[in-house]
Amino acid sequence: MRCTICGIRIDSEDNAVEEGWIPYFCGGEIEHEVACPDCTQALLQDGKDGEMEVKEEFRGRLKYLDEKADEGWQDYSDVVSTVLESEPGKLN
């Protein structure tokens, strides 16, 4: 499995559950696949309906790895910077 936002990988669903990965979240009207705990903390919030959603300040600014893109490589430096600001010890 890999985080739909930052691309970090985890080797099993069991480990993902233990470490607090979320199975899905909403980015506008689209439901996206899993997110790691660091991206969840930095970029997501509980929505009014109780579902996890992208924080307002990041809506429309993120590209997701589960979306088809015209280019094969995407620059995730802003996302990584935001995540590291909230959890600086998580640099892999």
C-alpha positions as CSV (number, residue, x, y, z in Angstrom):
1,M,0.0,0.0,0.0
2,R,1.1,3.6,-0.5
3,C,-0.2,6.9,0.7
4,T,-2.3,8.6,-2.0
5,I,-0.9,12.0,-1.1
6,C,2.8,11.6,-0.5
7,G,3.5,8.2,-1.9
8,I,5.2,6.6,1.1
9,R,4.7,2.8,1.2
10,I,3.8,0.4,4.0
11,D,4.3,-3.3,3.6
12,S,0.9,-4.7,4.9
13,E,-2.6,-3.7,5.7
14,D,-2.1,-5.0,9.3
15,N,0.8,-2.6,9.8
16,A,-1.2,0.2,8.2
17,V,-4.0,-0.3,10.7
18,E,-1.6,-0.5,13.6
19,E,0.1,2.7,12.5
20,G,-3.1,4.7,12.0
21,W,-3.4,4.9,8.2
22,I,-6.9,5.8,7.0
23,P,-8.6,3.7,4.3
24,Y,-10.1,6.7,2.3
25,F,-10.8,10.4,2.4
26,C,-12.7,12.9,0.3
27,G,-11.0,15.5,-1.9
28,G,-14.0,17.5,-3.0
29,E,-16.5,15.3,-4.6
30,I,-14.0,12.5,-5.2
31,E,-13.2,9.7,-2.7
32,H,-9.5,8.8,-2.6
33,E,-7.7,5.8,-1.3
34,V,-5.4,5.4,1.7
35,A,-3.5,8.2,3.5
36,C,-0.6,7.8,5.9
37,P,-0.8,9.2,9.5
38,D,1.5,12.2,8.7
39,C,-0.5,13.3,5.7
40,T,-3.7,12.8,7.7
41,Q,-2.6,15.0,10.5
42,A,-1.1,17.7,8.3
43,L,-3.6,17.8,5.4
44,L,-6.9,16.2,6.4
45,Q,-9.7,16.9,8.9
46,D,-13.0,15.5,10.1
47,G,-15.7,16.7,7.8
48,K,-19.2,17.7,8.8
49,D,-20.5,14.3,7.8
50,G,-17.9,12.5,9.9
51,E,-15.8,11.5,6.9
52,M,-12.1,12.6,6.5
53,E,-11.6,15.3,4.0
54,V,-8.9,17.6,2.7
55,K,-8.5,20.8,4.8
56,E,-9.9,23.8,3.1
57,E,-6.5,25.5,2.6
58,F,-5.2,22.5,0.6
59,R,-8.3,21.9,-1.6
60,G,-7.5,22.2,-5.2
61,R,-3.8,22.4,-4.5
62,L,-3.0,18.6,-4.2
63,K,-2.4,16.0,-6.8
64,Y,-3.3,12.5,-5.8
65,L,-1.4,9.3,-6.8
66,D,-4.7,7.5,-7.5
67,E,-5.6,10.0,-10.2
68,K,-4.5,9.7,-13.8
69,A,-2.0,12.4,-14.7
70,D,-0.6,13.6,-18.0
71,E,2.9,13.5,-16.6
72,G,4.6,10.5,-15.0
73,W,6.4,12.5,-12.3
74,Q,4.8,15.1,-10.0
75,D,6.5,17.5,-7.6
76,Y,5.3,16.8,-4.1
77,S,7.8,19.1,-2.3
78,D,5.0,21.4,-0.9
79,V,3.2,18.3,0.5
80,V,6.4,16.9,2.0
81,S,7.3,20.3,3.5
82,T,3.8,20.6,5.1
83,V,4.0,17.1,6.5
84,L,7.5,17.5,7.8
85,E,6.6,20.8,9.5
86,S,3.9,19.0,11.5
87,E,6.1,15.9,12.1
88,P,9.8,16.8,11.6
89,G,11.0,13.4,13.0
90,K,9.3,11.5,10.2
91,L,11.9,12.1,7.5
92,N,12.6,8.7,5.9
